[in-house]
Each structure stands twice: as C-alpha cells, then as structure tokens.
Amino acid sequence: MTIQLPDATGGLRTYEPRTEPLAVTPGAPLTSRTVFSAAHVVADPRADVTPDSPAAVDWDATLAFRRHLWSHGLGVAEAMDTAQRGMGLDWAGAAELIRRSAAEAKSAGGRIACGVGTDQLPAGTLAEVRAAYEEQLAVVEESGAQAILMASRALAKAASGPEDYLEIYGHLLRQAAEPVILHWLGPMFDPALEGYWGATDLDAATDTFLEVIAAHPDKVDGIKVSLLDAQREIALRRRLPQGVRCYTGDDFNYPELIAGDDQGFSHALLGIFDPLGPLAAEAVRVLDTGDTAGFRGLLDPTVELSRHLFQAPTRFYKTGVVFLAWLAGHQSHFTMVGGLQSARSLPHFARAYELADGLGLFPDPKLAEERMKTLLAMYGVAQ
C-alpha cells in the first residue's frame, strides 16, 4: 500500500507507510532524569464556538491523554503553552484544566506540575501583574500540583528594567509554599516576550535570571529554558546553584542536553515529548542503565521530526502536536481550540506524517494512513 503525499513544490510523491509500530510498552519508573511532557488539550469538535470564544474542551479525551503519558512514567507539565495558553485557552479554561488534571494525577499516581502566569490580565501595572500571578499560584497550590512560574506578557509590558523582574519574582518565590520551576520562554515561542528579564541582550538577561535564583535557591526546584540554543543552556546550567535543576525546553537539541557531559546534564520539560512520549520514556530507561549511546540511538532520529514541527513560526508547533495525536488515535478528530488546526499547511502535515510514521510512532499505522488520506481528500488530493 502506498500514499500520495504533497510536497512544498505542489507536486506529489509516493510514500509507503510502515506496517508495524515501534515496539514500546510501559516500563519501570524513570530514575536518572526527571522528565515532563507538556501536554496538549483536546477540543470538543461538536461545540458551537468561534475562534474568539472561550475554549470548548473534551475533558474525557484530554484526561485520557494524560493517563497515557503517566502510564509510560512521564510527568505531565500542565496548562503550559503546549496546552495553547494565550492561543485559544484562556485563564478560566486553564484553571479548570489544572484542577481536573491535578485530581486525575492523584488518582493515577502521576507527577504533575502546572503553569502559573498572568493571562487573565492582558496588561496592567506591576501591582496588578503580581496580583494576577498570586491568583494563579493559589489555584495551582490548592490543587496539590507543583508550580511552574511562566513568563508573563503583562510583566514584559509593565517592567521598566531588571529591577522589576527581581521584585516580582522575589515576592512570588518568598510566598511559594514549595519549590517551583522557573520558566524562561524565548520570543521564538511568543514574540510578546522579547526582552524578558529586562534586556534584549541574552547575556544581560541571563545575569538577571540567575540573580533571581541565587536570592532564593531553596524555593527553586529548577529552571525550564526554551531558547533553542544548546550552548547557552549548557553555560546556564553550569552556573546554577547546587541542587537547582535545569529542565531543557530545547526542542531542537534535547538528546545531547539530556545525555549531558562530564560537567552535568539537563532534565526535560518538552512539548515534543507529547507525540514522542512512549519512545522518549523508553530512551530514558536505556539511559538509566548507563547506556548513553543506546539513549542517543533511540532519541537522535526523532530530532528531524521535532525540528519540523517547531519550525518558524515556532509558536504554531501545537498544530503539529495535535495532528499527530489524531493520527495516533488519541483523539477522534483534528480540531483545536481557537481553530488553530489551520495554522500549518498541507505539505507541512504530510511531512510530519511521513517522519512520525518512519519512527514508528503510530500504534496503529493503518489507522494513521486512513486518517492521513481523509485529510488529503478534504484538501482535494485524490488517492
């Protein structure tokens, strides 16, 4: 059996799908690295909504996907940008997601950390930004989940310099009940975060970031860095205080960063581990045995797919993530909150399908092929 896939030139190429998935099953808990998958939300395709409406979420399918990740030993990073925070999912929807997922984590025995931001506040004073952060922090802590202090668009607007970041983050860390994860999301993921930490120069921004951590090392479990710059992440993690972890958020260079070097390694909090979940968990189990080459042998081939999904404009990577979840059978449709399923082109989807199928990511390759052909037919591409 073959399938005709469109390419970037407008032509068609013949692709022969694989017949068997990669043999990966749930196994022992991960030990050498702490690994979170940022998880997507599943939209309710029957809801009568517009792209500007509050998100209509299929809660059953959304929570089932989290159980899938937990079953493979991964932690879930909830209500992050992968869940379309600020791109279809508003704070009311995120708060409901946090409460439901945290309760599900308790039931399943899964690890969960949840995003704390200020997205209920488009813009405001520094005092209003602080209050917005406090409101969200309270929701996460009341749910029993670990908090991830996310970068704030409102703070980026309100701050006049590094001192404002030091004051806001210092206040939040002092009042946090448990150690948090600090999240530095680069402008390639969200252009509104340009100049975060009070400087467009990344060296100066890094110094401010480290100053926040150094003032409160007992309140920082770790940092999540999403700058897509492996050497900058390595340099940053070598400057962290003892006991503060680095969670890579680099969806371009994650195998080498997780493997590490003779001076340390990164843990992981990655959006690409949404579609790669079972394979990523298997790779880390191999790493747990000390087999770095085996780990790289499993994970290195996935980088081409990840770089494809996260290509510019990077913020639309969520579309590819949900597309692959549909092909893999984790949801019954390819609809996204905010109508974001329209954010990538048909050739982009075709290449994502080809790369994911080649890796054996689809539990039922025939189902994935049928669904890909359905999408092609909707775009007028006959088979």
Secondary structure, DSSP 8 states (H G I E B T S, - for coil): --EEEE-TTS-EEEE---SS-------S---SS-EEEE----B-TTS---TTS---B-HHHHHHHHHHHHHTT-EEEESSGGGTBTTTB-HHHHHHHHHHHHHHHHHHT--EEEEE--TT-SS--HHHHHHHHHHHHHHHHHHT-EEEE---HHHHHH--SHHHHHHHHHHHHHH-SS-EEEEEE-TTT-GGGTTGGG-SSHHHHHHHHHHHHHH-GGGEEEEEEESS-HHHHHHHHTTS-TT-EEEE--TTTHHHHHH-BTTB--EEEESTTTTTHHHHHHHHHHHHTT-HHHHHHHHGGGHHHHHHHT-SSGGGHHHHHHHHHHHTTSSS----GGGGGGSS-HHHHHHHHHHHHHHT--SSHHHHHHHHHHHHHHTT---
